[in-house]
Amino acid sequence: MRRAVFAAVAVATLASLVTAPVASAAPATAPAAYTPPPVAWGQCDNAGLQAAGAQCGFVTVPLDYSNPGGQKAQLAVSRIKHKTPDAQYQGVMLTNPGGPGGSGLTLSRVGANVPNHAGDAYDWIGFDPRGVGSSKPALSCDNGYTSFDRPSYVPLTPSLEKTWLNRAKGYAEDCAKKNPKALLDNLKTTDSVRDMDSIRAALGADQINFYGYSYGTYLGQVYGTMFPQRVRRMVLDSTVDPRDVWYQANLNQDVAFDRNINIWFGWLAKYDSTYHLGKTQASVKATVDRELVKLALKPAGGQIGPDELTDVIQQAGYYQLTWLDVADALSAIVTKGDPAGVKALYESDSDNGYAVYLGVQCTDVQWPTNWNQWRLDNWKTFLKAPYFTWQNAWFNAPCVYWPAKASKPVQVNGKGVQSVLMIDETLDAATPYEGSLEVRSRFPGASLIAEPGGTSHAITPRGNACVDTKIADYLATGALPARKPGRTADVECAPLPQPQPAPSASAQAKAKADTLPLLGHL
């Protein structure tokens, strides 16, 4: 899932039992029929959508599908209409960026990035899921929760652990106080999937096409399970493993992100002449560890502590395209004591996005309510993954106290879906590659493109011709790579090459001198 970067490193010994009331599973009743009114399209407020010629509006949906005559929500939607003659029209293409909690309103512009104008035959639909962004009501709990210089993530003392538990409990309580109960009770993936089908109905479409990233791939899986007859084509980029929703998925992420950060440390060592952080992977790691200790004792500029630096470093674990900017910021704070670059890259999470993330994850499935289990599981994981384990634990800790009932996750079954194209880099940390293999096994109509050795997450199309042309072919004709037997990818594409820092002024001068003609020689 596409979890926004939130915090840093950690350890614990508090033996007291911390529990919350166990939430009962929501009854698995079939929702009553609901038909939304058509969308009243108008001008978009977003400048980028305006420039792309998009239209915007709202789809009215029940907050509770079991009571369609009750309270309503307004889902913000955008549309960029097809550019081909109507005879070549291929239907609506819903999109979702992941999160959960990510705003997808501007994703209607993705179609313009597909090569060979293969996206032109679709109406591209962006939307903010229930509770998100421009949709109404929008969820918010505590706008200052991710401010600068937070308590260190690593619970090395009982006091520090208690501080974070109190913060997590306070956040959950604020969510209960500040938001409609009907919204908190109906933020599950299944609610958003029913919203997707309401959007389909409001658009007057018999079927949808779908392009989902990260957590958006889970929306696609559940939609394909609940409404298989409504699926025409799906593209799933960086696929959630449905077996691990959601507690275990986060522990798996911890290990994968630590692996990717160590890969990045090796890359930094390769360019020590630029960044001056160490000539080996081990020496770069030692440099970073010293800096985290230093910041714990005295935050840089009074704002950048170990949490904020680790949050910024984690960006390199998500995307190789961030490596240069994160390296510049890390080098500046380590070698010059200048925190400006880290501060600029540290974007405290949108409270709306974080609140919806928790609202979905905490109610899709019951998380452990006994803190002793969290403590044990996270300390065990910390031994393998010291950089991000406790960061992620505290990110999710409000689920211990979440003020809405949990349900049971859908048993994903894709046998009724005829056509899915999947893409994943094999060292993706946010949605580890095994998840793509698992979902491929559950969707007999799916083909998987793997990028061996790639560490980036959920960003197609982005200029990798091998991948992008296959996406274009699929959207144009429905053509999928031939499916191979076994638990494997169906085709492989090399990932984009790792970035290279711009040469220094002295290196540029030397390169220029090396290319000058050798005067005096024949």
C-alpha positions as CSV (number, residue, x, y, z in Angstrom):
1,M,0.0,0.0,0.0
2,R,1.1,3.5,-0.7
3,R,1.8,4.6,3.1
4,A,2.9,8.2,3.3
5,V,6.4,8.5,4.8
6,F,5.8,9.3,8.5
7,A,8.9,8.7,10.9
8,A,12.2,6.8,12.3
9,V,14.4,4.1,14.2
10,A,13.5,2.2,17.7
11,V,13.5,-0.7,21.1
12,A,11.1,-1.6,24.4
13,T,10.8,-3.1,27.9
14,L,7.6,-1.9,29.4
15,A,5.8,-5.0,30.8
16,S,2.5,-3.5,31.7
17,L,-0.6,-4.8,29.8
18,V,-2.1,-2.2,27.5
19,T,-5.4,-3.2,26.0
20,A,-8.4,-1.7,24.3
21,P,-11.9,-3.1,24.0
22,V,-12.1,-5.7,21.2
23,A,-14.2,-4.5,18.4
24,S,-16.7,-6.9,17.0
25,A,-16.9,-7.8,13.3
26,A,-19.5,-5.9,11.3
27,P,-22.3,-8.1,10.1
28,A,-21.8,-9.5,6.6
29,T,-25.2,-8.3,5.2
30,A,-25.8,-7.6,1.6
31,P,-26.3,-3.9,1.0
32,A,-29.6,-2.6,-0.3
33,A,-29.7,-1.5,-3.9
34,Y,-28.7,2.1,-4.5
35,T,-28.7,4.1,-7.8
36,P,-26.8,7.4,-7.7
37,P,-27.9,10.4,-9.6
38,P,-25.9,11.4,-12.7
39,V,-22.9,13.7,-12.3
40,A,-23.4,17.4,-12.8
41,W,-20.2,18.2,-14.6
42,G,-18.6,21.7,-14.3
43,Q,-15.2,23.5,-14.2
44,C,-12.5,22.1,-12.0
45,D,-10.9,24.2,-9.3
46,N,-7.5,22.6,-9.7
47,A,-5.3,24.5,-12.2
48,G,-3.7,21.3,-13.6
49,L,-7.0,19.7,-14.3
50,Q,-8.2,23.0,-15.9
51,A,-5.2,23.0,-18.2
52,A,-5.9,19.4,-19.1
53,G,-9.4,20.2,-20.1
54,A,-10.9,18.1,-17.3
55,Q,-14.5,18.4,-15.9
56,C,-15.3,18.0,-12.2
57,G,-18.3,17.1,-10.2
58,F,-19.6,14.9,-7.3
59,V,-21.1,11.5,-7.1
60,T,-23.6,11.1,-4.2
61,V,-23.3,7.9,-2.3
62,P,-24.7,6.5,1.0
63,L,-22.4,6.7,4.0
64,D,-23.8,3.4,4.9
65,Y,-24.8,1.2,2.0
66,S,-27.0,-0.9,4.3
67,N,-29.1,2.2,4.8
68,P,-29.1,3.8,1.3
69,G,-31.8,6.3,2.4
70,G,-29.7,7.6,5.2
71,Q,-26.8,10.1,5.4
72,K,-24.9,10.8,2.2
73,A,-21.4,11.5,1.1
74,Q,-20.2,13.5,-1.9
75,L,-17.3,11.9,-3.8
76,A,-15.3,14.5,-5.8
77,V,-14.6,13.2,-9.3
78,S,-12.8,14.5,-12.4
79,R,-13.1,13.4,-16.0
80,I,-10.9,13.8,-19.1
81,K,-13.0,12.6,-22.0
82,H,-11.7,10.4,-24.7
83,K,-10.0,12.0,-27.7
84,T,-10.8,9.4,-30.3
85,P,-13.9,9.1,-32.5
86,D,-16.8,7.6,-30.5
87,A,-16.5,4.4,-32.6
88,Q,-13.1,3.8,-31.0
89,Y,-14.2,4.6,-27.5
90,Q,-13.1,2.0,-24.9
91,G,-15.1,3.1,-21.8
92,V,-14.3,4.7,-18.5
93,M,-11.0,4.2,-16.7
94,L,-11.2,4.7,-13.0
95,T,-7.9,5.4,-11.2
96,N,-6.7,5.3,-7.6
97,P,-3.2,6.3,-6.2
98,G,-3.2,4.2,-3.1
99,G,-2.6,5.1,0.5
100,P,-5.3,4.4,1.6
101,G,-6.0,8.1,2.0
102,G,-4.4,9.3,-1.2
103,S,-6.2,11.9,-3.2
104,G,-6.9,10.7,-6.7
105,L,-8.8,13.6,-8.1
106,T,-5.9,14.7,-10.5
107,L,-5.2,11.1,-11.6
108,S,-7.5,11.6,-14.6
109,R,-4.4,13.1,-16.2
110,V,-2.5,9.7,-16.2
111,G,-4.0,8.8,-19.6
112,A,-1.9,11.5,-21.3
113,N,1.3,9.7,-20.2
114,V,0.5,6.4,-21.9
115,P,2.7,5.9,-25.0
116,N,1.3,5.9,-28.6
117,H,-1.9,7.7,-27.5
118,A,-3.2,4.4,-26.2
119,G,-5.0,6.2,-23.4
120,D,-6.9,8.5,-25.8
121,A,-9.8,6.0,-26.2
122,Y,-10.8,6.2,-22.6
123,D,-12.6,8.6,-20.3
124,W,-10.1,8.9,-17.5
125,I,-11.8,9.3,-14.1
126,G,-10.0,10.6,-11.0
127,F,-11.7,10.6,-7.6
128,D,-11.2,11.3,-4.0
129,P,-12.4,8.3,-2.0
130,R,-14.8,8.8,0.8
131,G,-13.3,10.9,3.5
132,V,-10.5,12.1,1.3
133,G,-9.5,15.5,0.0
134,S,-12.3,17.3,-1.8
135,S,-14.9,14.7,-1.0
136,K,-17.5,15.6,1.7
137,P,-17.4,15.0,4.6
138,A,-13.5,14.9,4.7
139,L,-11.9,13.2,7.7
140,S,-9.5,15.1,10.0
141,C,-8.4,14.5,13.5
142,D,-5.2,16.4,14.7
143,N,-3.4,18.7,12.2
144,G,-0.4,19.0,14.5
145,Y,0.2,15.3,15.0
146,T,3.1,15.1,12.6
147,S,4.8,18.4,13.4
148,F,8.6,18.7,13.7
149,D,10.8,17.2,16.4
150,R,8.5,14.5,17.7
151,P,9.5,12.1,20.5
152,S,12.1,9.6,19.3
153,Y,10.4,6.5,17.7
154,V,12.7,4.1,19.4
155,P,11.0,3.3,22.7
156,L,14.2,2.7,24.6
157,T,12.6,3.6,28.0
158,P,9.1,2.8,29.5
159,S,8.5,6.5,29.6
160,L,9.1,7.0,25.8
161,E,6.9,4.0,25.0
162,K,4.1,5.4,27.2
163,T,4.5,8.8,25.5
164,W,3.8,7.3,22.1
165,L,1.0,5.1,23.3
166,N,-0.7,8.2,24.8
167,R,-0.2,10.1,21.6
168,A,-1.7,7.2,19.6
169,K,-4.7,7.0,22.0
170,G,-5.2,10.7,21.9
171,Y,-5.2,10.7,18.1
172,A,-7.9,8.0,18.0
173,E,-10.0,9.9,20.6
174,D,-9.7,13.1,18.5
175,C,-10.9,11.2,15.5
176,A,-14.0,10.1,17.4
177,K,-14.7,13.6,18.7
178,K,-14.3,15.5,15.4
179,N,-15.9,13.3,12.8
180,P,-19.3,11.8,12.0
181,K,-19.7,8.4,13.5
182,A,-21.3,7.2,10.3
183,L,-18.1,8.1,8.4
184,L,-15.8,6.4,10.8
185,D,-18.0,3.3,10.8
186,N,-18.0,3.1,7.0
187,L,-14.4,3.6,5.7
188,K,-13.6,0.0,4.9
189,T,-12.2,-1.1,1.5
190,T,-15.6,-2.7,0.8
191,D,-17.3,0.7,1.2
192,S,-14.9,2.3,-1.3
193,V,-15.4,-0.6,-3.7
194,R,-19.1,0.0,-3.5
195,D,-18.4,3.7,-4.2
196,M,-16.4,2.7,-7.3
197,D,-19.5,0.8,-8.5
198,S,-21.7,3.8,-7.7
199,I,-19.3,6.0,-9.8
200,R,-19.7,3.5,-12.6
201,A,-23.5,3.7,-12.4
202,A,-23.4,7.5,-12.1
203,L,-21.4,7.5,-15.4
204,G,-23.9,5.2,-17.1
205,A,-21.3,2.6,-17.8
206,D,-21.9,-1.2,-17.8
207,Q,-18.3,-1.9,-17.0
208,I,-15.2,-0.1,-15.8
209,N,-11.5,-0.2,-16.7
210,F,-9.3,0.4,-13.7
211,Y,-5.7,1.6,-13.1
212,G,-4.7,1.1,-9.5
213,Y,-1.4,1.8,-7.7
214,S,-0.3,0.3,-4.4
215,Y,-3.4,0.1,-2.0
216,G,-5.3,0.9,-5.2
217,T,-4.4,-2.6,-6.4
218,Y,-6.3,-3.9,-3.3
219,L,-9.3,-1.9,-4.3
220,G,-9.0,-3.6,-7.7
221,Q,-8.7,-7.1,-6.2
222,V,-11.8,-6.6,-4.0
223,Y,-13.8,-4.9,-6.8
224,G,-12.9,-7.9,-9.0
225,T,-14.1,-10.2,-6.2
226,M,-17.3,-8.4,-5.5
227,F,-18.2,-7.2,-9.0
228,P,-16.4,-9.5,-11.5
229,Q,-18.9,-8.9,-14.2
230,R,-18.3,-5.2,-14.1
231,V,-14.5,-5.5,-14.8
232,R,-13.3,-5.0,-18.4
233,R,-9.6,-4.4,-18.0
234,M,-7.4,-3.7,-15.0
235,V,-3.8,-2.4,-14.6
236,L,-2.4,-3.1,-11.1
237,D,1.0,-1.5,-10.3
238,S,2.8,-2.7,-7.2
239,T,0.3,-5.2,-5.7
240,V,-0.9,-5.7,-2.2
241,D,-0.7,-9.2,-0.8
242,P,-4.2,-10.0,0.3
243,R,-3.0,-12.6,2.8
244,D,-1.3,-10.0,5.0
245,V,-4.0,-7.3,5.4
246,W,-2.9,-5.3,7.4
247,Y,-0.9,-6.0,10.5
248,Q,1.5,-8.5,9.0
249,A,1.8,-6.4,5.8
250,N,3.3,-3.6,7.8
251,L,5.9,-5.8,9.6
252,N,6.9,-7.1,6.1
253,Q,7.3,-3.6,4.9
254,D,9.8,-2.8,7.7
255,V,12.2,-5.5,6.6
256,A,11.9,-4.5,2.9
257,F,12.5,-0.8,3.5
258,D,15.6,-1.5,5.6
259,R,16.9,-3.7,2.7
260,N,16.3,-0.9,0.2
261,I,17.9,1.8,2.4
262,N,21.1,-0.4,2.6
263,I,21.0,-0.6,-1.2
264,W,20.9,3.2,-1.3
265,F,23.8,3.4,1.2
266,G,25.8,1.3,-1.2
267,W,24.9,3.8,-4.0
268,L,26.0,6.7,-1.8
269,A,29.3,5.0,-1.1
270,K,29.9,4.7,-4.9
271,Y,29.6,8.5,-5.1
272,D,31.5,9.4,-2.0
273,S,33.4,12.1,-3.9
274,T,30.1,13.9,-4.3
275,Y,28.4,13.2,-0.9
276,H,31.3,12.6,1.5
277,L,29.3,10.1,3.6
278,G,31.6,7.1,3.4
279,K,33.4,5.0,0.8
280,T,31.6,1.7,1.7
281,Q,28.1,0.8,2.5
282,A,29.1,0.0,6.1
283,S,30.8,3.4,6.5
284,V,27.7,5.2,5.1
285,K,25.5,3.3,7.5
286,A,27.8,4.2,10.4
287,T,27.7,7.9,9.3
288,V,23.9,7.9,9.3
289,D,23.7,6.1,12.7
290,R,26.0,8.7,14.2
291,E,23.9,11.5,12.8
292,L,20.7,10.0,14.2
293,V,22.2,9.9,17.7
294,K,23.5,13.4,17.3
295,L,20.0,14.7,16.3
296,A,18.4,12.9,19.2
297,L,20.7,14.8,21.6
298,K,20.2,18.2,19.8
299,P,17.7,18.6,16.9
300,A,19.1,20.6,14.0
301,G,17.6,24.0,13.9
302,G,15.4,22.9,16.8
303,Q,13.2,21.0,14.4
304,I,15.0,18.2,12.7
305,G,15.4,15.3,15.0
306,P,16.0,11.6,14.3
307,D,12.4,11.0,13.4
308,E,12.3,13.7,10.7
309,L,15.7,12.6,9.2
310,T,14.6,9.0,9.1
311,D,11.3,10.0,7.4
312,V,13.2,11.8,4.7
313,I,15.7,8.9,4.3
314,Q,12.8,6.5,3.8
315,Q,11.8,8.4,0.6
316,A,14.8,6.8,-1.0
317,G,13.4,3.4,0.0
318,Y,10.3,4.1,-2.1
319,Y,11.7,5.6,-5.3
320,Q,15.0,5.7,-7.0
321,L,14.0,9.0,-8.5
322,T,14.3,10.6,-5.1
323,W,17.9,9.4,-4.5
324,L,19.6,12.5,-5.7
325,D,17.5,15.0,-3.7
326,V,17.6,12.9,-0.5
327,A,21.4,12.4,-0.9
328,D,21.9,16.2,-1.2
329,A,19.9,16.8,1.9
330,L,21.6,14.1,3.9
331,S,25.1,15.2,2.8
332,A,24.3,18.8,3.8
333,I,23.1,18.0,7.3
334,V,25.9,15.6,8.0
335,T,28.9,17.5,6.5
336,K,27.8,21.1,6.9
337,G,25.2,21.0,9.8
338,D,22.7,22.5,7.4
339,P,19.2,21.1,7.9
340,A,17.5,23.2,5.2
341,G,17.4,20.4,2.6
342,V,16.0,17.8,5.1
343,K,13.4,20.3,6.2
344,A,12.3,21.1,2.7
345,L,11.9,17.3,1.9
346,Y,10.2,16.6,5.2
347,E,6.5,17.0,4.4
348,S,4.5,16.2,7.5
349,D,1.7,14.0,6.3
350,S,-1.6,15.5,5.5
351,D,-3.8,14.9,8.5
352,N,-6.6,14.1,6.2
353,G,-4.6,11.4,4.4
354,Y,-3.3,9.9,7.6
355,A,-6.7,9.9,9.3
356,V,-8.3,8.1,6.3
357,Y,-5.3,5.6,6.1
358,L,-6.1,4.6,9.7
359,G,-9.8,4.7,9.2
360,V,-9.5,2.1,6.4
361,Q,-6.7,-0.1,7.8
362,C,-8.0,-0.2,11.4
363,T,-11.5,-1.3,10.3
364,D,-10.8,-3.6,7.3
365,V,-9.6,-6.1,9.8
366,Q,-9.2,-6.3,13.6
367,W,-5.7,-5.4,14.7
368,P,-4.3,-6.8,17.9
369,T,-5.6,-4.8,20.9
370,N,-3.0,-6.2,23.3
371,W,0.0,-4.0,23.2
372,N,2.2,-6.8,24.5
373,Q,1.8,-8.5,21.1
374,W,2.8,-5.3,19.2
375,R,5.8,-4.9,21.5
376,L,7.0,-8.4,21.0
377,D,6.4,-8.5,17.2
378,N,8.0,-5.1,16.6
379,W,11.1,-5.8,18.8
380,K,11.6,-9.1,16.9
381,T,11.3,-7.2,13.6
382,F,13.6,-4.4,14.8
383,L,16.4,-6.9,15.1
384,K,16.2,-7.4,11.3
385,A,15.1,-3.9,10.4
386,P,16.2,-1.2,12.9
387,Y,15.5,1.9,10.7
388,F,11.8,1.8,10.1
389,T,10.2,-0.8,12.4
390,W,9.2,1.5,15.3
391,Q,8.5,4.3,13.0
392,N,5.9,2.1,11.3
393,A,4.6,0.7,14.6
394,W,3.8,4.2,15.9
395,F,2.3,5.1,12.6
396,N,-0.3,2.4,13.0
397,A,-0.6,2.4,16.8
398,P,-3.9,4.3,16.9
399,C,-5.5,1.1,15.6
400,V,-5.1,-0.3,19.1
401,Y,-7.7,2.3,20.2
402,W,-9.6,3.0,17.0
403,P,-13.2,4.2,17.7
404,A,-15.0,2.1,15.0
405,K,-15.9,-1.5,14.6
406,A,-13.6,-3.7,12.6
407,S,-14.8,-6.1,9.9
408,K,-13.2,-9.1,8.2
409,P,-11.3,-8.8,5.0
410,V,-12.8,-10.0,1.7
411,Q,-11.4,-13.4,0.6
412,V,-10.0,-12.2,-2.7
413,N,-10.9,-14.4,-5.7
414,G,-10.2,-13.3,-9.2
415,K,-11.6,-16.2,-11.1
416,G,-14.4,-14.1,-12.6
417,V,-12.1,-11.4,-13.9
418,Q,-11.0,-12.0,-17.5
419,S,-8.2,-9.6,-18.0
420,V,-5.5,-8.0,-15.7
421,L,-2.1,-6.6,-16.4
422,M,0.2,-6.5,-13.3
423,I,3.5,-4.7,-12.9
424,D,6.0,-4.8,-10.0
425,E,9.7,-4.2,-9.3
426,T,11.0,-7.2,-7.5
427,L,12.6,-5.2,-4.6
428,D,9.5,-2.9,-4.1
429,A,9.4,-2.3,-0.3
430,A,5.9,-0.9,0.2
431,T,4.2,-3.9,-1.5
432,P,6.8,-6.7,-1.5
433,Y,6.9,-8.7,-4.7
434,E,5.5,-11.9,-3.2
435,G,2.2,-10.1,-3.1
436,S,2.2,-9.8,-6.9
437,L,2.9,-13.5,-7.3
438,E,0.1,-14.3,-4.9
439,V,-2.5,-12.2,-6.7
440,R,-1.4,-13.5,-10.0
441,S,-2.2,-17.0,-8.7
442,R,-5.7,-15.9,-7.7
443,F,-6.4,-14.2,-11.0
444,P,-6.1,-16.7,-13.8
445,G,-6.7,-13.9,-16.4
446,A,-3.7,-11.9,-15.1
447,S,-0.2,-11.5,-16.6
448,L,2.7,-10.1,-14.6
449,I,5.5,-7.9,-15.7
450,A,8.5,-8.0,-13.3
451,E,11.4,-5.6,-13.1
452,P,14.2,-7.7,-11.4
453,G,16.3,-5.7,-9.0
454,G,14.2,-2.5,-9.2
455,T,13.5,-0.8,-5.8
456,S,10.8,1.7,-6.9
457,H,7.1,1.6,-6.1
458,A,4.0,2.3,-8.1
459,I,4.9,4.9,-10.7
460,T,4.1,3.6,-14.2
461,P,4.1,4.9,-16.8
462,R,7.4,6.7,-16.3
463,G,9.6,6.2,-19.3
464,N,10.6,2.6,-19.2
465,A,9.9,1.6,-22.8
466,C,9.8,-2.1,-22.1
467,V,7.1,-1.7,-19.5
468,D,5.2,1.3,-20.9
469,T,4.8,-0.1,-24.4
470,K,3.2,-3.3,-22.9
471,I,0.8,-1.1,-20.9
472,A,0.0,0.8,-24.1
473,D,-0.6,-2.4,-26.1
474,Y,-2.9,-3.7,-23.4
475,L,-5.0,-0.6,-23.2
476,A,-5.2,-0.4,-27.0
477,T,-6.0,-4.0,-27.8
478,G,-6.3,-6.0,-24.5
479,A,-3.2,-7.9,-25.5
480,L,-1.5,-9.5,-22.5
481,P,2.0,-11.1,-22.3
482,A,1.6,-14.9,-22.6
483,R,1.0,-16.5,-19.2
484,K,3.7,-18.9,-18.1
485,P,3.1,-21.9,-15.9
486,G,4.0,-21.8,-12.2
487,R,4.4,-19.0,-9.6
488,T,6.4,-16.7,-11.7
489,A,6.4,-13.5,-13.7
490,D,5.2,-13.8,-17.3
491,V,7.7,-11.3,-18.8
492,E,10.7,-9.4,-17.4
493,C,11.8,-5.9,-18.1
494,A,15.0,-4.3,-16.8
495,P,14.3,-1.5,-14.4
496,L,15.4,2.0,-15.2
497,P,19.1,2.5,-14.4
498,Q,20.1,4.0,-11.0
499,P,20.5,7.8,-11.1
500,Q,23.9,9.5,-11.3
501,P,24.7,12.7,-9.5
502,A,25.7,15.7,-11.7
503,P,29.4,16.0,-11.9
504,S,31.1,18.6,-9.7
505,A,32.5,21.8,-11.2
506,S,36.0,20.3,-11.0
507,A,34.9,17.1,-12.6
508,Q,33.2,19.0,-15.4
509,A,36.3,21.0,-16.0
510,K,38.5,17.8,-16.2
511,A,36.0,16.2,-18.6
512,K,36.1,19.3,-20.8
513,A,39.9,19.3,-20.8
514,D,40.0,15.6,-21.7
515,T,37.9,16.3,-24.8
516,L,40.1,19.2,-26.1
517,P,42.1,18.5,-29.3
518,L,45.7,17.6,-28.7
519,L,47.5,20.5,-30.5
520,G,50.8,19.7,-32.2
521,H,49.9,16.1,-33.1
522,L,49.0,15.0,-36.7
